[in-house]
Amino acid sequence: MPASADPFSYAIVRVVPDVERGESLNAGVILHSPARRFLAARVDLDEARLRAIAPNSSPSQIKAWLDAVVVTAEGRNLDAPLANLTQSERFGLLTAPSSTVIQASPVHTGLTESPEHELQHLFERLVTR
């Protein structure tokens, strides 16, 4: 019997090294499926593309911020207050509009039988080159 598809929401994680210029590059995906109790993020920074749009940026600092997105999504840092939030609350926090270097796209939705596979598919399609 085929598995049933459940709704999910996702956002693209973007690096906007100079917020005033507004140039960005896709650096990750956050995916949330409440029915499957799934919230995860995949990130990867293309340093060559970052240098092309922001030669004076700090790749190591940006990588640390991107890693924080993953840790927050997964609720891994048990000492942090964010770890006590529900998955839906963490997803809302991670996808809230902001004017910082790390930003989320508008939230998109879909149906999936496997949030893990969907996250991988979206990451390959939207982030990797």
N, C-alpha and C positions, 0 to 999 in steps of 0.2 A: 504494500500500500504506500503511495507517495506521501511524503511529509507535507504538512500544510504550510502555506506561506503566512508569515506574520508581518505586520507593519514595522518599519524602522525609519529612523530619521538620521541624517548625516549632515556634516558641514565640512568644508575644505578649510584646513588650517593654512593661513597665508602669512608670509613674512613681508612686512611693509617697513623696510629699513629707514626710510625717510617719510614720515607720515604726511608732511606737507606736500611732497611730490606725489604721493599716492601710488607709486609703482610697487608692484608686488610679485611674489613668486609663490606658487603652491608648494607647501612643504609637508602636508599631512592631511589625514582624514580622521574625523571623530565619528563613530557610528554608535547609535543607541537603539536597542530593541527591547522595550519594556516587557513585552510578552515572553521574550527569551531570557530576561534578566541579564542583558548583555550591554556593556558599555566599554568601549576600547578605542584607542587611538594608535595610529601608525604615523611616524614622522621620519623625514629624511631631508637634510639640507643640501641642496646643490650649490656648493661653494663657488663654483665657476660662474654660475648665473648670479649669485649674490654679489660677487666682485664686479660683475658687469654693470649692475644697477646701483651698487653702493660700495665703491672701492675702499672706503674708510670704515666700513662696518666691522664688527667683531664676530667672526663666525663662531668662536668658542662660547661667547655670551649668548648668541642666538640659539645655538645647539642646547645650551642649558635651559633656556626658556622653552624650547620645543620638548625637551625631555620632561619638563615639569607638566606639560599638557598630558603626556602619557601617564605619568604618576598620578595626576589628579583624576584622570578618567578611570583608572583602575583602582583608585582608592588605596594605593599601596603604602603611603606614608601614614602609618597608624598614629603617629604623634601629632599630626597636623589636624586642625579642626575640620578641614575639608573632607577628611576621610570619614567623618561621621555623617556626612550628607548622603542622601539616597542617590542612586544612579541618575534618576531624573533631575534631581537638584544639581548634581555635578555637571550633567550635560547642559542644563540651562546656564550655569555659570560659565562653562567653557565656550558656549556659542553666543553669549551676550555681545551685542555690538560694543566695540571699544575703539579708541584711537591710539592704540599702543603698537609696538613693533610686531607682536603676534596677534593676528586677528582671525576671526572665523567668518566664513562666507554666510550668506543667508542659509537657513536650514532647508534641506530638501527631504523628500519622503519617498518611500517605495515599499515593496513587499519582498520578503526573502524567506527561504527555507533554512538558510545558514548565515547568520550574521558574520561569522568568522570569514567565510568565503566571500561574502559581499564586501567586507572591509578590504580584503586583499584585492578583489577586482577593482574597487573604486580607487584604491591607492595606486595600483598599476596604471589605471586609465588616466587619473587626474594629477598624479604627482611624478611618477617616474617618466623618464624620457627615453 
